[in-house]
Protein backbone atom coordinates (compact mmCIF):
# COMPACT_ATOMS: atom_id res chain seq x y z
CA UNK A 1 0.00 0.00 0.00
CA UNK A 2 1.18 3.52 -0.84
CA UNK A 3 -0.12 4.96 2.43
CA UNK A 4 0.09 2.88 5.55
CA UNK A 5 -3.09 3.04 7.62
CA UNK A 6 -2.35 4.41 11.08
CA UNK A 7 -3.47 2.43 14.09
CA UNK A 8 -6.01 3.78 16.56
CA UNK A 9 -3.24 4.33 19.12
CA UNK A 10 -1.14 6.31 16.64
CA UNK A 11 -4.08 8.52 15.67
CA UNK A 12 -4.91 9.13 19.33
CA UNK A 13 -1.31 10.11 20.08
CA UNK A 14 -1.27 12.42 17.08
CA UNK A 15 -4.46 14.16 18.22
CA UNK A 16 -3.10 14.50 21.76
CA UNK A 17 0.15 16.05 20.46
CA UNK A 18 -1.77 18.51 18.28
CA UNK A 19 -4.07 19.44 21.17
CA UNK A 20 -1.11 19.97 23.46
CA UNK A 21 0.65 22.29 21.01
CA UNK A 22 -2.47 24.38 20.41
CA UNK A 23 -3.05 24.57 24.15
CA UNK A 24 0.50 25.81 24.74
CA UNK A 25 -0.19 28.67 22.32
CA UNK A 26 -3.38 29.46 24.24
CA UNK A 27 -1.39 29.51 27.50
CA UNK A 28 0.97 32.10 26.02
CA UNK A 29 -1.99 34.23 24.88
CA UNK A 30 -3.56 34.02 28.36
CA UNK A 31 -0.30 34.97 30.09
CA UNK A 32 0.13 37.90 27.68
CA UNK A 33 -3.43 39.08 28.38
CA UNK A 34 -2.82 38.81 32.13
CA UNK A 35 0.44 40.76 31.83
CA UNK A 36 -1.16 43.49 29.72
CA UNK A 37 -3.95 43.91 32.27
CA UNK A 38 -1.41 44.31 35.07
CA UNK A 39 0.70 46.66 32.96
CA UNK A 40 -2.42 48.69 32.14
CA UNK A 41 -3.27 48.96 35.85
CA UNK A 42 0.26 50.09 36.71
CA UNK A 43 0.15 52.61 33.83
CA UNK A 44 -3.14 54.09 35.03
CA UNK A 45 -1.90 54.36 38.62
CA UNK A 46 1.44 55.91 37.69
CA UNK A 47 0.27 58.70 35.38
CA UNK A 48 -1.46 61.97 36.35
CA UNK A 49 -5.22 61.72 36.91
CA UNK A 50 -5.93 64.22 34.13
CA UNK A 51 -4.49 61.79 31.55
CA UNK A 52 -7.10 59.11 32.26
CA UNK A 53 -10.42 60.03 30.73
CA UNK A 54 -13.57 57.89 30.69
CA UNK A 55 -15.32 58.17 27.33
CA UNK A 56 -18.99 57.47 26.61
CA UNK A 57 -20.05 56.36 23.12
CA UNK A 58 -23.72 56.17 24.10
CA UNK A 59 -23.72 52.39 24.39
CA UNK A 60 -20.23 51.71 25.80
CA UNK A 61 -17.76 53.15 28.27
CA UNK A 62 -14.06 52.95 27.48
CA UNK A 63 -10.65 54.26 28.53
CA UNK A 64 -7.04 53.98 27.44
CA UNK A 65 -4.62 51.87 29.45
CA UNK A 66 -1.12 51.37 28.02
CA UNK A 67 0.44 52.10 24.65
CA UNK A 68 -2.82 52.80 22.84
CA UNK A 69 -4.59 49.76 24.30
CA UNK A 70 -8.02 50.37 25.74
CA UNK A 71 -10.76 48.69 27.77
CA UNK A 72 -14.36 48.92 26.57
CA UNK A 73 -17.56 47.48 28.01
CA UNK A 74 -21.34 48.05 27.66
CA UNK A 75 -22.81 50.72 29.91
CA UNK A 76 -25.40 48.26 31.26
CA UNK A 77 -22.57 46.09 32.60
CA UNK A 78 -22.49 48.35 35.68
CA UNK A 79 -25.59 48.66 37.91
CA UNK A 80 -25.43 52.46 38.10
CA UNK A 81 -25.31 55.39 35.69
CA UNK A 82 -21.82 56.73 35.02
CA UNK A 83 -21.44 60.41 34.22
CA UNK A 84 -18.29 60.12 32.12
CA UNK A 85 -17.28 63.83 32.05
CA UNK A 86 -17.41 64.26 35.84
CA UNK A 87 -16.27 60.86 37.13
CA UNK A 88 -12.73 60.49 38.51
CA UNK A 89 -11.19 58.76 35.49
CA UNK A 90 -8.09 57.47 37.26
CA UNK A 91 -10.04 55.97 40.16
CA UNK A 92 -12.68 54.51 37.82
CA UNK A 93 -10.15 52.90 35.48
CA UNK A 94 -7.94 51.58 38.30
CA UNK A 95 -10.90 50.13 40.23
CA UNK A 96 -12.37 48.46 37.13
CA UNK A 97 -9.02 46.97 36.07
CA UNK A 98 -8.23 45.68 39.56
CA UNK A 99 -11.65 44.13 40.12
CA UNK A 100 -11.68 42.54 36.65
CA UNK A 101 -8.19 41.16 37.24
CA UNK A 102 -9.22 39.57 40.55
CA UNK A 103 -12.68 38.33 39.56
CA UNK A 104 -12.07 37.29 35.95
CA UNK A 105 -8.54 37.34 34.57
CA UNK A 106 -6.85 35.57 37.50
CA UNK A 107 -9.45 32.76 37.76
CA UNK A 108 -9.24 32.17 34.00
CA UNK A 109 -5.46 31.92 34.26
CA UNK A 110 -5.91 29.40 37.10
CA UNK A 111 -8.21 27.32 34.86
CA UNK A 112 -5.69 27.40 32.02
CA UNK A 113 -2.88 26.38 34.39
CA UNK A 114 -4.96 23.46 35.68
CA UNK A 115 -5.58 22.41 32.08
CA UNK A 116 -1.83 22.40 31.54
CA UNK A 117 -1.43 20.18 34.62
CA UNK A 118 -4.00 17.77 33.13
CA UNK A 119 -2.05 17.53 29.87
CA UNK A 120 1.16 16.80 31.79
CA UNK A 121 -0.54 14.14 33.89
CA UNK A 122 -2.02 12.48 30.79
CA UNK A 123 1.39 12.39 29.15
CA UNK A 124 2.90 10.60 32.18
CA UNK A 125 0.09 8.11 32.75
CA UNK A 126 -1.14 5.17 30.68
CA UNK A 127 -4.73 5.97 31.71
CA UNK A 128 -6.61 9.25 32.25
CA UNK A 129 -8.32 7.81 35.33
CA UNK A 130 -5.85 8.97 37.96
CA UNK A 131 -6.70 11.01 41.09
CA UNK A 132 -4.50 13.91 39.97
CA UNK A 133 -6.53 14.52 36.81
CA UNK A 134 -9.84 14.14 38.66
CA UNK A 135 -8.62 16.73 41.19
CA UNK A 136 -7.62 19.21 38.48
CA UNK A 137 -10.99 18.87 36.72
CA UNK A 138 -12.76 19.44 40.03
CA UNK A 139 -10.79 22.65 40.64
CA UNK A 140 -11.54 23.88 37.12
CA UNK A 141 -15.25 23.26 37.76
CA UNK A 142 -15.15 25.13 41.07
CA UNK A 143 -13.33 28.07 39.49
CA UNK A 144 -15.79 28.22 36.59
CA UNK A 145 -18.63 28.26 39.13
CA UNK A 146 -16.92 31.12 40.99
CA UNK A 147 -16.69 33.14 37.77
CA UNK A 148 -20.30 32.36 36.88
CA UNK A 149 -21.78 33.12 40.30
CA UNK A 150 -19.47 35.74 41.78
CA UNK A 151 -17.27 37.19 39.02
CA UNK A 152 -19.67 39.80 37.66
CA UNK A 153 -21.08 40.37 41.14
CA UNK A 154 -17.61 41.23 42.45
CA UNK A 155 -16.99 43.76 39.68
CA UNK A 156 -20.44 45.36 39.92
CA UNK A 157 -20.51 45.38 43.71
CA UNK A 158 -16.96 46.70 43.99
CA UNK A 159 -17.55 49.53 41.51
CA UNK A 160 -20.84 50.53 43.16
CA UNK A 161 -19.15 50.40 46.57
CA UNK A 162 -16.43 52.80 45.40
CA UNK A 163 -18.68 55.25 43.53
CA UNK A 164 -22.14 54.80 45.12
CA UNK A 165 -21.01 53.73 48.62
CA UNK A 166 -23.22 50.64 48.63
CA UNK A 167 -22.83 47.06 47.44
CA UNK A 168 -25.20 46.91 44.50
CA UNK A 169 -25.43 44.47 41.59
CA UNK A 170 -27.86 43.46 38.83
CA UNK A 171 -28.17 40.08 37.08
CA UNK A 172 -24.75 38.94 38.29
CA UNK A 173 -24.99 35.30 37.20
CA UNK A 174 -23.18 34.33 33.98
CA UNK A 175 -25.09 31.26 32.84
CA UNK A 176 -22.44 29.82 30.49
CA UNK A 177 -19.72 29.80 33.16
CA UNK A 178 -22.11 28.43 35.78
CA UNK A 179 -23.31 25.63 33.50
CA UNK A 180 -19.73 24.78 32.48
CA UNK A 181 -18.71 24.61 36.15
CA UNK A 182 -21.57 22.26 37.06
CA UNK A 183 -20.82 19.97 34.10
CA UNK A 184 -17.12 19.86 34.97
CA UNK A 185 -17.91 18.95 38.58
CA UNK A 186 -20.00 16.05 37.27
CA UNK A 187 -17.13 15.04 34.97
CA UNK A 188 -14.73 15.12 37.92
CA UNK A 189 -17.05 12.77 39.84
CA UNK A 190 -17.06 10.42 36.83
CA UNK A 191 -13.26 10.50 36.78
CA UNK A 192 -13.11 9.78 40.52
CA UNK A 193 -15.31 6.70 40.03
CA UNK A 194 -13.14 5.75 37.07
CA UNK A 195 -10.08 6.01 39.32
CA UNK A 196 -11.68 3.58 41.78
CA UNK A 197 -12.49 1.09 39.02
CA UNK A 198 -9.00 1.49 37.53
CA UNK A 199 -7.45 0.75 40.93
CA UNK A 200 -9.57 -2.40 41.27
CA UNK A 201 -8.53 -3.56 37.78
CA UNK A 202 -4.85 -2.88 38.52
CA UNK A 203 -5.07 -4.88 41.77
CA UNK A 204 -6.57 -7.91 40.01
CA UNK A 205 -3.87 -8.00 37.32
C-alpha positions as CSV (number, residue, x, y, z in Angstrom):
1,X,0.0,0.0,0.0
2,X,1.2,3.5,-0.8
3,X,-0.1,5.0,2.4
4,X,0.1,2.9,5.5
5,X,-3.1,3.0,7.6
6,X,-2.4,4.4,11.1
7,X,-3.5,2.4,14.1
8,X,-6.0,3.8,16.6
9,X,-3.2,4.3,19.1
10,X,-1.1,6.3,16.6
11,X,-4.1,8.5,15.7
12,X,-4.9,9.1,19.3
13,X,-1.3,10.1,20.1
14,X,-1.3,12.4,17.1
15,X,-4.5,14.2,18.2
16,X,-3.1,14.5,21.8
17,X,0.1,16.0,20.5
18,X,-1.8,18.5,18.3
19,X,-4.1,19.4,21.2
20,X,-1.1,20.0,23.5
21,X,0.7,22.3,21.0
22,X,-2.5,24.4,20.4
23,X,-3.0,24.6,24.2
24,X,0.5,25.8,24.7
25,X,-0.2,28.7,22.3
26,X,-3.4,29.5,24.2
27,X,-1.4,29.5,27.5
28,X,1.0,32.1,26.0
29,X,-2.0,34.2,24.9
30,X,-3.6,34.0,28.4
31,X,-0.3,35.0,30.1
32,X,0.1,37.9,27.7
33,X,-3.4,39.1,28.4
34,X,-2.8,38.8,32.1
35,X,0.4,40.8,31.8
36,X,-1.2,43.5,29.7
37,X,-3.9,43.9,32.3
38,X,-1.4,44.3,35.1
39,X,0.7,46.7,33.0
40,X,-2.4,48.7,32.1
41,X,-3.3,49.0,35.8
42,X,0.3,50.1,36.7
43,X,0.2,52.6,33.8
44,X,-3.1,54.1,35.0
45,X,-1.9,54.4,38.6
46,X,1.4,55.9,37.7
47,X,0.3,58.7,35.4
48,X,-1.5,62.0,36.3
49,X,-5.2,61.7,36.9
50,X,-5.9,64.2,34.1
51,X,-4.5,61.8,31.6
52,X,-7.1,59.1,32.3
53,X,-10.4,60.0,30.7
54,X,-13.6,57.9,30.7
55,X,-15.3,58.2,27.3
56,X,-19.0,57.5,26.6
57,X,-20.1,56.4,23.1
58,X,-23.7,56.2,24.1
59,X,-23.7,52.4,24.4
60,X,-20.2,51.7,25.8
61,X,-17.8,53.1,28.3
62,X,-14.1,53.0,27.5
63,X,-10.7,54.3,28.5
64,X,-7.0,54.0,27.4
65,X,-4.6,51.9,29.5
66,X,-1.1,51.4,28.0
67,X,0.4,52.1,24.7
68,X,-2.8,52.8,22.8
69,X,-4.6,49.8,24.3
70,X,-8.0,50.4,25.7
71,X,-10.8,48.7,27.8
72,X,-14.4,48.9,26.6
73,X,-17.6,47.5,28.0
74,X,-21.3,48.1,27.7
75,X,-22.8,50.7,29.9
76,X,-25.4,48.3,31.3
77,X,-22.6,46.1,32.6
78,X,-22.5,48.4,35.7
79,X,-25.6,48.7,37.9
80,X,-25.4,52.5,38.1
81,X,-25.3,55.4,35.7
82,X,-21.8,56.7,35.0
83,X,-21.4,60.4,34.2
84,X,-18.3,60.1,32.1
85,X,-17.3,63.8,32.1
86,X,-17.4,64.3,35.8
87,X,-16.3,60.9,37.1
88,X,-12.7,60.5,38.5
89,X,-11.2,58.8,35.5
90,X,-8.1,57.5,37.3
91,X,-10.0,56.0,40.2
92,X,-12.7,54.5,37.8
93,X,-10.1,52.9,35.5
94,X,-7.9,51.6,38.3
95,X,-10.9,50.1,40.2
96,X,-12.4,48.5,37.1
97,X,-9.0,47.0,36.1
98,X,-8.2,45.7,39.6
99,X,-11.6,44.1,40.1
100,X,-11.7,42.5,36.7
101,X,-8.2,41.2,37.2
102,X,-9.2,39.6,40.6
103,X,-12.7,38.3,39.6
104,X,-12.1,37.3,36.0
105,X,-8.5,37.3,34.6
106,X,-6.8,35.6,37.5
107,X,-9.5,32.8,37.8
108,X,-9.2,32.2,34.0
109,X,-5.5,31.9,34.3
110,X,-5.9,29.4,37.1
111,X,-8.2,27.3,34.9
112,X,-5.7,27.4,32.0
113,X,-2.9,26.4,34.4
114,X,-5.0,23.5,35.7
115,X,-5.6,22.4,32.1
116,X,-1.8,22.4,31.5
117,X,-1.4,20.2,34.6
118,X,-4.0,17.8,33.1
119,X,-2.0,17.5,29.9
120,X,1.2,16.8,31.8
121,X,-0.5,14.1,33.9
122,X,-2.0,12.5,30.8
123,X,1.4,12.4,29.2
124,X,2.9,10.6,32.2
125,X,0.1,8.1,32.8
126,X,-1.1,5.2,30.7
127,X,-4.7,6.0,31.7
128,X,-6.6,9.3,32.3
129,X,-8.3,7.8,35.3
130,X,-5.8,9.0,38.0
131,X,-6.7,11.0,41.1
132,X,-4.5,13.9,40.0
133,X,-6.5,14.5,36.8
134,X,-9.8,14.1,38.7
135,X,-8.6,16.7,41.2
136,X,-7.6,19.2,38.5
137,X,-11.0,18.9,36.7
138,X,-12.8,19.4,40.0
139,X,-10.8,22.7,40.6
140,X,-11.5,23.9,37.1
141,X,-15.3,23.3,37.8
142,X,-15.1,25.1,41.1
143,X,-13.3,28.1,39.5
144,X,-15.8,28.2,36.6
145,X,-18.6,28.3,39.1
146,X,-16.9,31.1,41.0
147,X,-16.7,33.1,37.8
148,X,-20.3,32.4,36.9
149,X,-21.8,33.1,40.3
150,X,-19.5,35.7,41.8
151,X,-17.3,37.2,39.0
152,X,-19.7,39.8,37.7
153,X,-21.1,40.4,41.1
154,X,-17.6,41.2,42.4
155,X,-17.0,43.8,39.7
156,X,-20.4,45.4,39.9
157,X,-20.5,45.4,43.7
158,X,-17.0,46.7,44.0
159,X,-17.5,49.5,41.5
160,X,-20.8,50.5,43.2
161,X,-19.1,50.4,46.6
162,X,-16.4,52.8,45.4
163,X,-18.7,55.2,43.5
164,X,-22.1,54.8,45.1
165,X,-21.0,53.7,48.6
166,X,-23.2,50.6,48.6
167,X,-22.8,47.1,47.4
168,X,-25.2,46.9,44.5
169,X,-25.4,44.5,41.6
170,X,-27.9,43.5,38.8
171,X,-28.2,40.1,37.1
172,X,-24.8,38.9,38.3
173,X,-25.0,35.3,37.2
174,X,-23.2,34.3,34.0
175,X,-25.1,31.3,32.8
176,X,-22.4,29.8,30.5
177,X,-19.7,29.8,33.2
178,X,-22.1,28.4,35.8
179,X,-23.3,25.6,33.5
180,X,-19.7,24.8,32.5
181,X,-18.7,24.6,36.1
182,X,-21.6,22.3,37.1
183,X,-20.8,20.0,34.1
184,X,-17.1,19.9,35.0
185,X,-17.9,19.0,38.6
186,X,-20.0,16.1,37.3
187,X,-17.1,15.0,35.0
188,X,-14.7,15.1,37.9
189,X,-17.1,12.8,39.8
190,X,-17.1,10.4,36.8
191,X,-13.3,10.5,36.8
192,X,-13.1,9.8,40.5
193,X,-15.3,6.7,40.0
194,X,-13.1,5.8,37.1
195,X,-10.1,6.0,39.3
196,X,-11.7,3.6,41.8
197,X,-12.5,1.1,39.0
198,X,-9.0,1.5,37.5
199,X,-7.5,0.8,40.9
200,X,-9.6,-2.4,41.3
201,X,-8.5,-3.6,37.8
202,X,-4.9,-2.9,38.5
203,X,-5.1,-4.9,41.8
204,X,-6.6,-7.9,40.0
205,X,-3.9,-8.0,37.3
